[in-house]
Amino acid sequence: MTAATLHVAFCRGDSQTLTEALEACGRSDAVVCHDDDLSIGPIEPPDYLRRINWIAEALDFEGWPPTPDEPLPSREDRFHYHPWYARPADETAFWTAALDPANRIVLWLTRRSPRNVAGVMEWLRRAGERPCEIVDFTEVLATPQPRDRKPYHALGLTALMPEEFRVLELLAEAKPLADELRHCWTTRWAQLRAENAPFRIIGPEGLQSAPITTFDAGLLAQCKPAWRKVARVVGGCLLEGVEEEAVHPPNEMVLAARLHALVKAGQLEMLGEDVFAMRFCDIRLPPPRVHGRSSSPGLV
């Protein structure tokens, strides 16, 4: 009897895109998604609740705040883009399904995404020697859009839509994971777990540990002496990571959190109540000091 195929994705966008593409061609393959972003926060020990507490303490984030256009956001809205969007029960359910020996497992990833690579490495740690197949879309270019400045490598399957056939063409290229690559990734993951750094990024040699200040320079480069919306600064940093093939920040939440840290450190000034209300909060570089005093007293 042929085993049922289970596709494993490591971000919600990939999961949704893959589901839509499979349905469009009449396939009934199941898709599961790991909502936890293992490129952020402590990974040793692999304690889900400990990681939730870390993000609240280290990044000072407990959900997106109410805004004038959405005063009472739902839980889904409050934790949109949160690496730990799911509940602990969802985390358990994911690993139960993803490690089910009755399924043919297909792991989807781009090696340009630290979240993807970290998720695959953790799956391999938990799965041991269990066989799996890999769909690697690292070198696939995104579907061109009229406003695209130049072609760029897709950081997720969503960038290939609405051309579902491109996703299905990738599926046809699924290959069994080579023993050499399995050993390389499991060894690397053991090292990263021992280092247990705040972030993991893609470097010259693949996934590597990084300090909590990793994205600060890029954020400061987006700031000016004139006020700018936090959303513009964060968006600019994300876009530059895509277009310049640079170290790509994990998400908006992490960047907003680091802007908040830079404000507290005196490297930026903020106008507004909450940096996480990104469209309703402004940020700028501090103006020149005159006789040891800032020219903008009273600002945060």
C-alpha positions in Angstrom: 0.0 0.0 0.0 1.3 3.4 -1.0 2.0 5.8 1.9 0.1 9.0 2.0 2.1 12.1 1.3 2.5 14.7 4.0 4.0 18.1 3.0 5.8 19.9 5.8 6.1 23.7 5.6 7.8 26.0 8.0 5.9 29.2 7.7 2.2 29.9 7.3 2.5 31.6 3.9 4.2 28.5 2.4 1.6 26.2 3.9 -1.3 28.2 2.5 0.3 28.5 -0.9 1.1 24.8 -1.1 -2.5 23.9 0.0 -4.0 26.1 -2.7 -1.7 24.8 -5.4 -2.5 21.1 -4.5 -6.2 21.8 -4.4 -6.0 23.6 -7.8 -4.8 20.4 -9.5 -7.1 18.1 -7.6 -4.5 16.5 -5.3 -5.6 15.5 -1.8 -2.1 15.6 -0.1 -2.1 16.8 3.4 -0.1 19.9 4.5 1.1 20.8 8.0 2.8 24.0 9.1 5.2 24.7 11.9 4.3 28.1 13.2 7.3 28.4 15.5 10.2 30.3 14.1 13.3 28.5 15.4 15.6 31.2 13.9 14.6 33.4 16.9 15.2 32.9 20.6 16.6 30.0 22.7 16.5 26.5 21.2 18.2 24.6 24.0 16.3 23.1 25.7 13.5 22.9 23.1 10.9 24.3 25.4 8.0 26.0 23.6 6.8 28.0 26.6 10.3 29.1 27.5 10.6 30.6 24.0 7.3 32.5 24.4 8.6 34.0 27.6 11.9 34.9 26.0 10.3 37.0 23.3 8.2 38.8 25.9 11.2 39.6 27.9 14.0 40.1 25.4 11.9 41.8 22.7 9.3 43.3 25.0 6.5 42.0 22.8 3.2 40.6 24.0 1.1 41.1 21.0 0.3 43.9 18.5 -1.4 46.8 20.3 -4.8 48.3 19.6 -4.8 51.0 17.0 -7.3 53.7 16.0 -8.6 51.6 13.1 -8.7 48.4 15.1 -9.3 49.2 18.8 -10.2 45.6 19.8 -8.0 43.2 17.7 -8.7 39.5 17.9 -6.0 37.1 19.1 -5.2 36.3 15.5 -4.6 40.0 14.8 -2.6 40.5 18.0 -0.2 37.8 17.2 0.0 38.2 13.4 3.6 37.5 12.3 4.4 36.4 15.9 6.9 33.4 15.7 4.8 31.7 18.3 1.4 32.4 16.8 0.1 28.9 17.6 -0.8 27.5 21.0 1.2 24.9 22.8 -1.4 22.2 21.8 -0.8 23.2 18.1 2.9 22.7 18.5 2.4 19.2 19.9 -0.1 18.4 17.1 2.4 19.5 14.4 5.2 17.3 15.6 2.9 14.3 16.0 1.8 14.6 12.4 5.2 15.6 11.0 6.9 12.6 12.5 4.1 10.0 11.8 6.0 7.0 10.3 3.0 6.1 8.2 3.5 9.1 5.9 5.8 9.9 3.0 7.3 13.1 4.3 8.2 16.0 1.9 10.0 19.0 3.5 9.8 22.3 1.7 12.5 24.9 2.1 14.7 27.6 0.7 18.2 27.8 2.1 17.9 31.6 2.0 15.4 31.5 4.9 16.9 30.9 8.3 13.4 29.9 9.5 13.1 27.2 6.9 16.6 25.8 7.5 16.2 25.9 11.3 12.8 24.1 11.0 14.2 21.4 8.8 17.2 20.9 11.1 14.9 20.4 14.1 12.8 18.0 12.2 15.9 15.9 11.4 16.9 16.0 15.1 13.6 14.6 16.1 13.2 12.2 13.2 16.6 10.5 13.6 17.3 8.3 10.6 13.8 8.3 9.3 13.7 8.9 5.5 12.3 12.1 4.0 12.3 14.0 0.7 13.3 17.6 0.2 11.9 20.3 -2.2 14.6 22.9 -2.3 13.6 26.2 -4.0 16.6 28.2 -3.1 17.5 29.3 -6.6 13.9 29.8 -7.8 13.1 33.4 -8.8 9.9 35.1 -7.7 7.0 35.6 -10.1 7.7 39.1 -11.6 5.3 41.9 -10.7 4.9 45.2 -12.5 6.5 47.1 -9.6 9.4 44.8 -9.1 12.7 46.6 -9.6 14.6 43.5 -10.6 14.3 39.8 -10.3 14.9 38.4 -6.8 15.0 34.9 -5.3 11.8 33.7 -3.7 12.0 33.7 0.1 8.7 31.8 0.2 6.2 29.9 -2.0 3.8 32.9 -1.9 6.2 34.7 -4.2 5.5 32.2 -6.9 1.7 32.7 -7.0 -0.7 33.0 -8.7 1.1 30.6 -11.0 0.2 27.4 -9.1 2.0 25.3 -11.8 5.4 26.6 -10.6 4.7 25.1 -7.2 3.7 21.8 -8.7 6.8 21.8 -10.9 8.9 22.0 -7.8 7.0 19.1 -6.3 8.1 17.0 -9.2 11.7 17.7 -8.3 11.4 16.3 -4.7 14.5 14.2 -3.9 15.4 11.9 -1.0 17.6 13.7 1.5 21.2 12.6 1.0 23.0 11.0 3.9 25.9 13.5 3.7 23.5 16.5 3.9 21.6 14.9 6.7 24.8 14.4 8.7 25.9 18.0 7.9 22.7 19.6 9.0 22.3 17.5 12.2 25.9 18.3 13.2 25.4 22.0 12.5 22.1 22.1 14.5 23.8 20.5 17.5 26.4 23.2 17.4 23.7 26.0 17.1 21.8 24.5 20.0 24.9 24.6 22.1 25.5 28.2 21.2 21.8 29.1 21.9 22.1 32.6 20.5 19.3 35.1 20.2 19.1 34.8 16.4 20.1 32.5 13.7 20.9 34.0 10.2 22.1 32.7 6.8 25.8 33.4 6.5 28.5 32.4 4.0 28.6 28.9 5.5 24.9 28.5 5.9 22.9 28.9 9.2 24.9 30.6 11.9 24.3 32.2 15.3 23.9 35.9 15.6 23.6 38.5 18.4 20.5 40.4 19.3 21.9 43.5 17.7 22.3 41.9 14.3 19.7 44.0 12.5 20.4 47.3 14.3 22.8 48.8 11.7 20.3 48.2 8.9 17.5 49.8 10.9 19.6 52.9 11.7 20.5 53.2 8.0 16.8 53.5 7.2 16.3 56.3 9.8 16.7 60.0 9.0 16.9 63.2 11.0 13.3 63.8 9.8 10.4 61.8 11.3 9.5 58.6 9.6 6.8 56.1 10.3 8.0 53.0 12.0 6.2 51.0 9.3 8.3 52.8 6.6 11.6 52.1 8.4 10.7 48.5 9.0 9.4 48.0 5.5 12.6 49.5 4.0 14.8 47.2 6.0 12.8 44.2 4.9 12.8 45.2 1.2 16.5 45.9 1.2 17.2 42.4 2.6 15.2 40.9 -0.3 16.6 43.1 -3.2 20.2 43.2 -2.1 20.3 39.4 -1.2 21.5 40.6 2.2 20.9 39.0 5.6 17.1 39.0 5.7 15.4 40.0 9.0 12.9 37.4 10.3 9.8 39.6 10.5 8.3 43.0 11.3 8.0 42.2 15.0 11.7 41.7 15.5 12.6 44.9 13.7 10.0 47.0 15.6 11.4 45.5 18.9 14.9 46.5 18.0 13.8 50.0 17.1 12.3 50.2 20.6 15.6 49.0 22.1 17.5 51.7 20.1 15.1 54.3 21.4 15.7 53.2 25.0 19.5 53.3 24.3 19.2 56.9 23.1 20.2 56.2 19.5 16.8 57.1 18.1 13.9 59.3 19.2 10.2 58.2 19.1 7.0 60.2 18.7 4.0 58.1 19.7 2.9 55.7 22.4 3.9 52.3 21.1 6.5 51.4 18.6 4.6 48.2 17.7 1.7 50.4 16.5 3.9 50.9 13.4 1.6 53.1 11.3 0.9 55.4 14.2 4.4 55.9 15.6 7.3 57.9 14.2 11.0 57.5 14.6 14.1 59.6 13.8 17.8 60.0 14.4 18.4 62.4 17.3 19.1 66.0 16.2 22.6 67.5 16.8 23.1 68.5 20.4 23.7 72.1 21.3 25.8 72.7 24.4 25.3 69.2 25.5 21.5 69.3 25.2 19.2 67.8 22.7 17.2 70.3 20.6 14.0 68.1 21.1 13.3 68.0 24.8 10.4 65.9 26.0 10.5 63.2 23.3 11.0 59.6 24.1 
